[in-house]
């Protein structure tokens, strides 16, 4: 387990994803999250943000 404490507004860090007990790959969480958010349909972004239906 890898623990990283964050506060609201902080950029997400690069974190390891372990492939097995000794091997891992660092993942840039902030850019991965931003890319996923940009690819999310506007309807679902509004739902997540609590915006009223259009």
CHARMM-style PDB file with segment names, atoms N, HN, CA, C and O in Angstrom:
ATOM      1  N   UNK     1       0.845  -1.162   0.000  1.00  0.00      PROA
ATOM      2  CA  UNK     1       0.000   0.000   0.000  1.00  0.00      PROA
ATOM      3  C   UNK     1       0.897   1.233   0.000  1.00  0.00      PROA
ATOM      4  O   UNK     1       1.943   1.265   0.648  1.00  0.00      PROA
ATOM      5  N   UNK     2       0.459   2.243  -0.742  1.00  0.00      PROA
ATOM      6  HN  UNK     2      -0.391   2.217  -1.268  1.00  0.00      PROA
ATOM      7  CA  UNK     2       1.190   3.504  -0.824  1.00  0.00      PROA
ATOM      8  C   UNK     2       0.199   4.601  -0.462  1.00  0.00      PROA
ATOM      9  O   UNK     2      -0.818   4.756  -1.138  1.00  0.00      PROA
ATOM     10  N   UNK     3       0.476   5.366   0.591  1.00  0.00      PROA
ATOM     11  HN  UNK     3       1.302   5.239   1.140  1.00  0.00      PROA
ATOM     12  CA  UNK     3      -0.454   6.392   1.069  1.00  0.00      PROA
ATOM     13  C   UNK     3       0.134   7.764   0.794  1.00  0.00      PROA
ATOM     14  O   UNK     3       1.306   8.017   1.074  1.00  0.00      PROA
ATOM     15  N   UNK     4      -0.683   8.642   0.248  1.00  0.00      PROA
ATOM     16  HN  UNK     4      -1.635   8.437   0.020  1.00  0.00      PROA
ATOM     17  CA  UNK     4      -0.281  10.028  -0.004  1.00  0.00      PROA
ATOM     18  C   UNK     4      -1.422  10.910   0.474  1.00  0.00      PROA
ATOM     19  O   UNK     4      -2.537  10.816  -0.040  1.00  0.00      PROA
ATOM     20  N   UNK     5      -1.157  11.759   1.446  1.00  0.00      PROA
ATOM     21  HN  UNK     5      -0.251  11.835   1.864  1.00  0.00      PROA
ATOM     22  CA  UNK     5      -2.190  12.652   1.972  1.00  0.00      PROA
ATOM     23  C   UNK     5      -2.272  13.895   1.102  1.00  0.00      PROA
ATOM     24  O   UNK     5      -1.255  14.498   0.760  1.00  0.00      PROA
ATOM     25  N   UNK     6      -3.495  14.269   0.750  1.00  0.00      PROA
ATOM     26  HN  UNK     6      -4.321  13.779   1.028  1.00  0.00      PROA
ATOM     27  CA  UNK     6      -3.731  15.419  -0.112  1.00  0.00      PROA
ATOM     28  C   UNK     6      -4.745  16.356   0.537  1.00  0.00      PROA
ATOM     29  O   UNK     6      -5.516  15.956   1.409  1.00  0.00      PROA
ATOM     30  N   UNK     7      -4.726  17.601   0.097  1.00  0.00      PROA
ATOM     31  HN  UNK     7      -4.100  17.926  -0.612  1.00  0.00      PROA
ATOM     32  CA  UNK     7      -5.718  18.575   0.521  1.00  0.00      PROA
ATOM     33  C   UNK     7      -6.486  19.038  -0.709  1.00  0.00      PROA
ATOM     34  O   UNK     7      -5.990  18.944  -1.832  1.00  0.00      PROA
ATOM     35  N   UNK     8      -7.686  19.533  -0.493  1.00  0.00      PROA
ATOM     36  HN  UNK     8      -8.089  19.609   0.419  1.00  0.00      PROA
ATOM     37  CA  UNK     8      -8.496  20.048  -1.595  1.00  0.00      PROA
ATOM     38  C   UNK     8      -7.710  21.114  -2.346  1.00  0.00      PROA
ATOM     39  O   UNK     8      -7.089  21.987  -1.739  1.00  0.00      PROA
ATOM     40  N   UNK     9      -7.745  21.032  -3.667  1.00  0.00      PROA
ATOM     41  HN  UNK     9      -8.249  20.323  -4.159  1.00  0.00      PROA
ATOM     42  CA  UNK     9      -7.060  22.001  -4.503  1.00  0.00      PROA
ATOM     43  C   UNK     9      -5.637  21.610  -4.886  1.00  0.00      PROA
ATOM     44  O   UNK     9      -5.048  22.221  -5.778  1.00  0.00      PROA
ATOM     45  N   UNK    10      -5.083  20.610  -4.229  1.00  0.00      PROA
ATOM     46  HN  UNK    10      -5.562  20.113  -3.504  1.00  0.00      PROA
ATOM     47  CA  UNK    10      -3.730  20.168  -4.573  1.00  0.00      PROA
ATOM     48  C   UNK    10      -3.771  19.350  -5.862  1.00  0.00      PROA
ATOM     49  O   UNK    10      -4.747  18.653  -6.139  1.00  0.00      PROA
ATOM     50  N   UNK    11      -2.709  19.446  -6.635  1.00  0.00      PROA
ATOM     51  HN  UNK    11      -1.916  20.012  -6.410  1.00  0.00      PROA
ATOM     52  CA  UNK    11      -2.604  18.598  -7.822  1.00  0.00      PROA
ATOM     53  C   UNK    11      -2.389  17.160  -7.377  1.00  0.00      PROA
ATOM     54  O   UNK    11      -1.742  16.899  -6.362  1.00  0.00      PROA
ATOM     55  N   UNK    12      -2.938  16.241  -8.144  1.00  0.00      PROA
ATOM     56  HN  UNK    12      -3.463  16.453  -8.968  1.00  0.00      PROA
ATOM     57  CA  UNK    12      -2.735  14.826  -7.842  1.00  0.00      PROA
ATOM     58  C   UNK    12      -1.302  14.440  -8.192  1.00  0.00      PROA
ATOM     59  O   UNK    12      -0.786  14.857  -9.228  1.00  0.00      PROA
ATOM     60  N   UNK    13      -0.661  13.656  -7.348  1.00  0.00      PROA
ATOM     61  HN  UNK    13      -1.080  13.316  -6.506  1.00  0.00      PROA
ATOM     62  CA  UNK    13       0.742  13.287  -7.597  1.00  0.00      PROA
ATOM     63  C   UNK    13       0.850  12.106  -8.557  1.00  0.00      PROA
ATOM     64  O   UNK    13      -0.141  11.473  -8.921  1.00  0.00      PROA
ATOM     65  N   UNK    14       2.065  11.843  -8.941  1.00  0.00      PROA
ATOM     66  HN  UNK    14       2.870  12.357  -8.645  1.00  0.00      PROA
ATOM     67  CA  UNK    14       2.361  10.610  -9.655  1.00  0.00      PROA
ATOM     68  C   UNK    14       2.417   9.517  -8.591  1.00  0.00      PROA
ATOM     69  O   UNK    14       3.064   9.684  -7.558  1.00  0.00      PROA
ATOM     70  N   UNK    15       1.741   8.406  -8.844  1.00  0.00      PROA
ATOM     71  HN  UNK    15       1.215   8.270  -9.683  1.00  0.00      PROA
ATOM     72  CA  UNK    15       1.675   7.334  -7.847  1.00  0.00      PROA
ATOM     73  C   UNK    15       2.003   5.995  -8.514  1.00  0.00      PROA
ATOM     74  O   UNK    15       1.746   5.805  -9.703  1.00  0.00      PROA
ATOM     75  N   UNK    16       2.570   5.077  -7.741  1.00  0.00      PROA
ATOM     76  HN  UNK    16       2.779   5.231  -6.775  1.00  0.00      PROA
ATOM     77  CA  UNK    16       2.884   3.768  -8.303  1.00  0.00      PROA
ATOM     78  C   UNK    16       1.662   2.853  -8.359  1.00  0.00      PROA
ATOM     79  O   UNK    16       0.837   2.835  -7.446  1.00  0.00      PROA
ATOM     80  N   UNK    17       1.567   2.105  -9.436  1.00  0.00      PROA
ATOM     81  HN  UNK    17       2.237   2.119 -10.178  1.00  0.00      PROA
ATOM     82  CA  UNK    17       0.614   0.996  -9.520  1.00  0.00      PROA
ATOM     83  C   UNK    17       1.487  -0.256  -9.547  1.00  0.00      PROA
ATOM     84  O   UNK    17       2.296  -0.456 -10.453  1.00  0.00      PROA
ATOM     85  N   UNK    18       1.300  -1.086  -8.534  1.00  0.00      PROA
ATOM     86  HN  UNK    18       0.643  -0.923  -7.798  1.00  0.00      PROA
ATOM     87  CA  UNK    18       2.149  -2.270  -8.393  1.00  0.00      PROA
ATOM     88  C   UNK    18       1.651  -3.394  -9.289  1.00  0.00      PROA
ATOM     89  O   UNK    18       0.472  -3.747  -9.275  1.00  0.00      PROA
ATOM     90  N   UNK    19       2.570  -3.946 -10.062  1.00  0.00      PROA
ATOM     91  HN  UNK    19       3.528  -3.660 -10.073  1.00  0.00      PROA
ATOM     92  CA  UNK    19       2.278  -5.068 -10.947  1.00  0.00      PROA
ATOM     93  C   UNK    19       2.432  -6.391 -10.200  1.00  0.00      PROA
ATOM     94  O   UNK    19       1.711  -7.355 -10.458  1.00  0.00      PROA
ATOM     95  N   UNK    20       3.374  -6.416  -9.281  1.00  0.00      PROA
ATOM     96  HN  UNK    20       3.960  -5.633  -9.072  1.00  0.00      PROA
ATOM     97  CA  UNK    20       3.567  -7.538  -8.366  1.00  0.00      PROA
ATOM     98  C   UNK    20       4.324  -6.982  -7.165  1.00  0.00      PROA
ATOM     99  O   UNK    20       4.439  -5.763  -7.033  1.00  0.00      PROA
ATOM    100  N   UNK    21       4.837  -7.830  -6.295  1.00  0.00      PROA
ATOM    101  HN  UNK    21       4.743  -8.820  -6.403  1.00  0.00      PROA
ATOM    102  CA  UNK    21       5.468  -7.367  -5.059  1.00  0.00      PROA
ATOM    103  C   UNK    21       6.702  -6.487  -5.284  1.00  0.00      PROA
ATOM    104  O   UNK    21       7.057  -5.686  -4.418  1.00  0.00      PROA
ATOM    105  N   UNK    22       7.352  -6.631  -6.434  1.00  0.00      PROA
ATOM    106  HN  UNK    22       7.064  -7.281  -7.137  1.00  0.00      PROA
ATOM    107  CA  UNK    22       8.598  -5.898  -6.667  1.00  0.00      PROA
ATOM    108  C   UNK    22       8.551  -4.929  -7.840  1.00  0.00      PROA
ATOM    109  O   UNK    22       9.424  -4.068  -7.954  1.00  0.00      PROA
ATOM    110  N   UNK    23       7.564  -5.044  -8.708  1.00  0.00      PROA
ATOM    111  HN  UNK    23       6.855  -5.743  -8.616  1.00  0.00      PROA
ATOM    112  CA  UNK    23       7.525  -4.200  -9.913  1.00  0.00      PROA
ATOM    113  C   UNK    23       6.332  -3.259  -9.872  1.00  0.00      PROA
ATOM    114  O   UNK    23       5.237  -3.642  -9.461  1.00  0.00      PROA
ATOM    115  N   UNK    24       6.557  -2.021 -10.303  1.00  0.00      PROA
ATOM    116  HN  UNK    24       7.447  -1.710 -10.636  1.00  0.00      PROA
ATOM    117  CA  UNK    24       5.488  -1.039 -10.350  1.00  0.00      PROA
ATOM    118  C   UNK    24       5.699  -0.092 -11.519  1.00  0.00      PROA
ATOM    119  O   UNK    24       6.787  -0.005 -12.088  1.00  0.00      PROA
ATOM    120  N   UNK    25       4.639   0.608 -11.859  1.00  0.00      PROA
ATOM    121  HN  UNK    25       3.755   0.537 -11.397  1.00  0.00      PROA
ATOM    122  CA  UNK    25       4.668   1.623 -12.905  1.00  0.00      PROA
ATOM    123  C   UNK    25       4.121   2.900 -12.292  1.00  0.00      PROA
ATOM    124  O   UNK    25       3.053   2.884 -11.680  1.00  0.00      PROA
ATOM    125  N   UNK    26       4.839   4.009 -12.447  1.00  0.00      PROA
ATOM    126  HN  UNK    26       5.706   4.023 -12.945  1.00  0.00      PROA
ATOM    127  CA  UNK    26       4.325   5.288 -11.961  1.00  0.00      PROA
ATOM    128  C   UNK    26       3.272   5.818 -12.927  1.00  0.00      PROA
ATOM    129  O   UNK    26       3.454   5.788 -14.144  1.00  0.00      PROA
ATOM    130  N   UNK    27       2.181   6.297 -12.370  1.00  0.00      PROA
ATOM    131  HN  UNK    27       2.033   6.321 -11.381  1.00  0.00      PROA
ATOM    132  CA  UNK    27       1.067   6.803 -13.171  1.00  0.00      PROA
ATOM    133  C   UNK    27       0.845   8.276 -12.834  1.00  0.00      PROA
ATOM    134  O   UNK    27       0.688   8.621 -11.663  1.00  0.00      PROA
ATOM    135  N   UNK    28       0.831   9.147 -13.840  1.00  0.00      PROA
ATOM    136  HN  UNK    28       0.960   8.867 -14.792  1.00  0.00      PROA
ATOM    137  CA  UNK    28       0.573  10.568 -13.603  1.00  0.00      PROA
ATOM    138  C   UNK    28      -0.929  10.796 -13.391  1.00  0.00      PROA
ATOM    139  O   UNK    28      -1.673  11.000 -14.350  1.00  0.00      PROA
ATOM    140  N   UNK    29      -1.360  10.760 -12.144  1.00  0.00      PROA
ATOM    141  HN  UNK    29      -0.755  10.595 -11.364  1.00  0.00      PROA
ATOM    142  CA  UNK    29      -2.788  10.798 -11.835  1.00  0.00      PROA
ATOM    143  C   UNK    29      -3.480  12.075 -12.316  1.00  0.00      PROA
ATOM    144  O   UNK    29      -4.601  12.013 -12.821  1.00  0.00      PROA
ATOM    145  N   UNK    30      -2.831  13.220 -12.166  1.00  0.00      PROA
ATOM    146  HN  UNK    30      -1.920  13.269 -11.756  1.00  0.00      PROA
ATOM    147  CA  UNK    30      -3.475  14.491 -12.546  1.00  0.00      PROA
ATOM    148  C   UNK    30      -3.810  14.516 -14.035  1.00  0.00      PROA
ATOM    149  O   UNK    30      -4.941  14.833 -14.405  1.00  0.00      PROA
ATOM    150  N   UNK    31      -2.847  14.187 -14.889  1.00  0.00      PROA
ATOM    151  HN  UNK    31      -1.929  13.930 -14.588  1.00  0.00      PROA
ATOM    152  CA  UNK    31      -3.108  14.236 -16.330  1.00  0.00      PROA
ATOM    153  C   UNK    31      -4.080  13.129 -16.754  1.00  0.00      PROA
ATOM    154  O   UNK    31      -4.871  13.322 -17.677  1.00  0.00      PROA
ATOM    155  N   UNK    32      -4.024  11.972 -16.083  1.00  0.00      PROA
ATOM    156  HN  UNK    32      -3.381  11.816 -15.333  1.00  0.00      PROA
ATOM    157  CA  UNK    32      -4.968  10.896 -16.396  1.00  0.00      PROA
ATOM    158  C   UNK    32      -6.389  11.315 -16.028  1.00  0.00      PROA
ATOM    159  O   UNK    32      -7.327  11.074 -16.787  1.00  0.00      PROA
ATOM    160  N   UNK    33      -6.546  11.939 -14.869  1.00  0.00      PROA
ATOM    161  HN  UNK    33      -5.784  12.135 -14.252  1.00  0.00      PROA
ATOM    162  CA  UNK    33      -7.864  12.408 -14.426  1.00  0.00      PROA
ATOM    163  C   UNK    33      -8.396  13.491 -15.368  1.00  0.00      PROA
ATOM    164  O   UNK    33      -9.557  13.453 -15.775  1.00  0.00      PROA
ATOM    165  N   UNK    34      -7.535  14.456 -15.710  1.00  0.00      PROA
ATOM    166  HN  UNK    34      -6.591  14.486 -15.379  1.00  0.00      PROA
ATOM    167  CA  UNK    34      -7.962  15.538 -16.609  1.00  0.00      PROA
ATOM    168  C   UNK    34      -8.387  14.993 -17.966  1.00  0.00      PROA
ATOM    169  O   UNK    34      -9.388  15.440 -18.527  1.00  0.00      PROA
ATOM    170  N   UNK    35      -7.644  14.040 -18.494  1.00  0.00      PROA
ATOM    171  HN  UNK    35      -6.831  13.677 -18.038  1.00  0.00      PROA
ATOM    172  CA  UNK    35      -8.004  13.442 -19.778  1.00  0.00      PROA
ATOM    173  C   UNK    35      -9.332  12.716 -19.718  1.00  0.00      PROA
ATOM    174  O   UNK    35     -10.144  12.815 -20.638  1.00  0.00      PROA
ATOM    175  N   UNK    36      -9.554  11.982 -18.630  1.00  0.00      PROA
ATOM    176  HN  UNK    36      -8.894  11.902 -17.883  1.00  0.00      PROA
ATOM    177  CA  UNK    36     -10.828  11.269 -18.471  1.00  0.00      PROA
ATOM    178  C   UNK    36     -11.985  12.250 -18.330  1.00  0.00      PROA
ATOM    179  O   UNK    36     -13.055  12.035 -18.899  1.00  0.00      PROA
ATOM    180  N   UNK    37     -11.773  13.330 -17.572  1.00  0.00      PROA
ATOM    181  HN  UNK    37     -10.904  13.505 -17.110  1.00  0.00      PROA
ATOM    182  CA  UNK    37     -12.831  14.329 -17.368  1.00  0.00      PROA
ATOM    183  C   UNK    37     -13.201  15.010 -18.687  1.00  0.00      PROA
ATOM    184  O   UNK    37     -14.380  15.220 -18.971  1.00  0.00      PROA
ATOM    185  N   UNK    38     -12.204  15.350 -19.480  1.00  0.00      PROA
ATOM    186  HN  UNK    38     -11.246  15.179 -19.249  1.00  0.00      PROA
ATOM    187  CA  UNK    38     -12.464  15.992 -20.778  1.00  0.00      PROA
ATOM    188  C   UNK    38     -13.240  15.067 -21.707  1.00  0.00      PROA
ATOM    189  O   UNK    38     -14.013  15.535 -22.543  1.00  0.00      PROA
ATOM    190  N   UNK    39     -13.040  13.763 -21.569  1.00  0.00      PROA
ATOM    191  HN  UNK    39     -12.412  13.383 -20.890  1.00  0.00      PROA
ATOM    192  CA  UNK    39     -13.746  12.799 -22.407  1.00  0.00      PROA
ATOM    193  C   UNK    39     -15.123  12.417 -21.882  1.00  0.00      PROA
ATOM    194  O   UNK    39     -15.844  11.650 -22.520  1.00  0.00      PROA
ATOM    195  N   UNK    40     -15.490  12.953 -20.717  1.00  0.00      PROA
ATOM    196  HN  UNK    40     -14.904  13.577 -20.199  1.00  0.00      PROA
ATOM    197  CA  UNK    40     -16.793  12.643 -20.127  1.00  0.00      PROA
ATOM    198  C   UNK    40     -17.868  13.486 -20.805  1.00  0.00      PROA
ATOM    199  O   UNK    40     -17.696  14.697 -20.942  1.00  0.00      PROA
ATOM    200  N   UNK    41     -18.968  12.879 -21.229  1.00  0.00      PROA
ATOM    201  HN  UNK    41     -19.109  11.896 -21.117  1.00  0.00      PROA
ATOM    202  CA  UNK    41     -20.051  13.652 -21.846  1.00  0.00      PROA
ATOM    203  C   UNK    41     -20.558  14.756 -20.912  1.00  0.00      PROA
ATOM    204  O   UNK    41     -20.584  14.587 -19.693  1.00  0.00      PROA
ATOM    205  N   UNK    42     -20.957  15.882 -21.498  1.00  0.00      PROA
ATOM    206  HN  UNK    42     -20.935  16.019 -22.488  1.00  0.00      PROA
ATOM    207  CA  UNK    42     -21.409  17.041 -20.725  1.00  0.00      PROA
ATOM    208  C   UNK    42     -22.531  16.675 -19.755  1.00  0.00      PROA
ATOM    209  O   UNK    42     -22.577  17.196 -18.640  1.00  0.00      PROA
ATOM    210  N   UNK    43     -23.429  15.792 -20.165  1.00  0.00      PROA
ATOM    211  HN  UNK    43     -23.392  15.369 -21.071  1.00  0.00      PROA
ATOM    212  CA  UNK    43     -24.529  15.394 -19.285  1.00  0.00      PROA
ATOM    213  C   UNK    43     -23.986  14.845 -17.966  1.00  0.00      PROA
ATOM    214  O   UNK    43     -24.461  15.232 -16.898  1.00  0.00      PROA
ATOM    215  N   UNK    44     -22.995  13.946 -18.027  1.00  0.00      PROA
ATOM    216  HN  UNK    44     -22.609  13.632 -18.894  1.00  0.00      PROA
ATOM    217  CA  UNK    44     -22.456  13.325 -16.821  1.00  0.00      PROA
ATOM    218  C   UNK    44     -21.585  14.280 -16.019  1.00  0.00      PROA
ATOM    219  O   UNK    44     -21.534  14.184 -14.793  1.00  0.00      PROA
ATOM    220  N   UNK    45     -20.899  15.200 -16.689  1.00  0.00      PROA
ATOM    221  HN  UNK    45     -20.940  15.279 -17.685  1.00  0.00      PROA
ATOM    222  CA  UNK    45     -20.146  16.218 -15.941  1.00  0.00      PROA
ATOM    223  C   UNK    45     -21.105  17.066 -15.122  1.00  0.00      PROA
ATOM    224  O   UNK    45     -20.831  17.389 -13.966  1.00  0.00      PROA
ATOM    225  N   UNK    46     -22.252  17.431 -15.739  1.00  0.00      PROA
ATOM    226  HN  UNK    46     -22.474  17.168 -16.678  1.00  0.00      PROA
ATOM    227  CA  UNK    46     -23.259  18.210 -15.012  1.00  0.00      PROA
ATOM    228  C   UNK    46     -23.811  17.430 -13.822  1.00  0.00      PROA
ATOM    229  O   UNK    46     -24.019  18.001 -12.751  1.00  0.00      PROA
ATOM    230  N   UNK    47     -24.048  16.136 -13.998  1.00  0.00      PROA
ATOM    231  HN  UNK    47     -23.879  15.672 -14.868  1.00  0.00      PROA
ATOM    232  CA  UNK    47     -24.544  15.304 -12.889  1.00  0.00      PROA
ATOM    233  C   UNK    47     -23.529  15.315 -11.749  1.00  0.00      PROA
ATOM    234  O   UNK    47     -23.900  15.525 -10.594  1.00  0.00      PROA
ATOM    235  N   UNK    48     -22.262  15.092 -12.059  1.00  0.00      PROA
ATOM    236  HN  UNK    48     -21.961  14.922 -12.997  1.00  0.00      PROA
ATOM    237  CA  UNK    48     -21.224  15.056 -11.031  1.00  0.00      PROA
ATOM    238  C   UNK    48     -21.106  16.413 -10.332  1.00  0.00      PROA
ATOM    239  O   UNK    48     -20.911  16.472  -9.118  1.00  0.00      PROA
ATOM    240  N   UNK    49     -21.220  17.479 -11.084  1.00  0.00      PROA
ATOM    241  HN  UNK    49     -21.378  17.431 -12.070  1.00  0.00      PROA
ATOM    242  CA  UNK    49     -21.089  18.821 -10.516  1.00  0.00      PROA
ATOM    243  C   UNK    49     -22.385  19.322  -9.870  1.00  0.00      PROA
ATOM    244  O   UNK    49     -22.404  20.404  -9.283  1.00  0.00      PROA
ATOM    245  N   UNK    50     -23.460  18.547  -9.972  1.00  0.00      PROA
ATOM    246  HN  UNK    50     -23.445  17.668 -10.448  1.00  0.00      PROA
ATOM    247  CA  UNK    50     -24.727  18.926  -9.349  1.00  0.00      PROA
ATOM    248  C   UNK    50     -25.465  20.027 -10.087  1.00  0.00      PROA
ATOM    249  O   UNK    50     -26.282  20.737  -9.499  1.00  0.00      PROA
ATOM    250  N   UNK    51     -25.182  20.169 -11.366  1.00  0.00      PROA
ATOM    251  HN  UNK    51     -24.518  19.592 -11.843  1.00  0.00      PROA
ATOM    252  CA  UNK    51     -25.869  21.193 -12.155  1.00  0.00      PROA
ATOM    253  C   UNK    51     -27.239  20.683 -12.574  1.00  0.00      PROA
ATOM    254  O   UNK    51     -27.409  19.486 -12.809  1.00  0.00      PROA
ATOM    255  N   UNK    52     -28.223  21.581 -12.671  1.00  0.00      PROA
ATOM    256  HN  UNK    52     -28.085  22.553 -12.481  1.00  0.00      PROA
ATOM    257  CA  UNK    52     -29.559  21.153 -13.114  1.00  0.00      PROA
ATOM    258  C   UNK    52     -29.540  20.637 -14.558  1.00  0.00      PROA
ATOM    259  O   UNK    52     -28.707  21.040 -15.371  1.00  0.00      PROA
ATOM    260  N   UNK    53     -30.478  19.739 -14.849  1.00  0.00      PROA
ATOM    261  HN  UNK    53     -31.155  19.412 -14.189  1.00  0.00      PROA
ATOM    262  CA  UNK    53     -30.586  19.189 -16.209  1.00  0.00      PROA
ATOM    263  C   UNK    53     -30.888  20.291 -17.189  1.00  0.00      PROA
ATOM    264  O   UNK    53     -31.622  21.231 -16.886  1.00  0.00      PROA
ATOM    265  N   UNK    54     -30.317  20.166 -18.365  1.00  0.00      PROA
ATOM    266  HN  UNK    54     -29.721  19.402 -18.611  1.00  0.00      PROA
ATOM    267  CA  UNK    54     -30.519  21.184 -19.418  1.00  0.00      PROA
ATOM    268  C   UNK    54     -31.824  20.957 -20.133  1.00  0.00      PROA
ATOM    269  OT1 UNK    54     -32.166  21.708 -21.046  1.00  0.00      PROA
TER     270      UNK     54
END
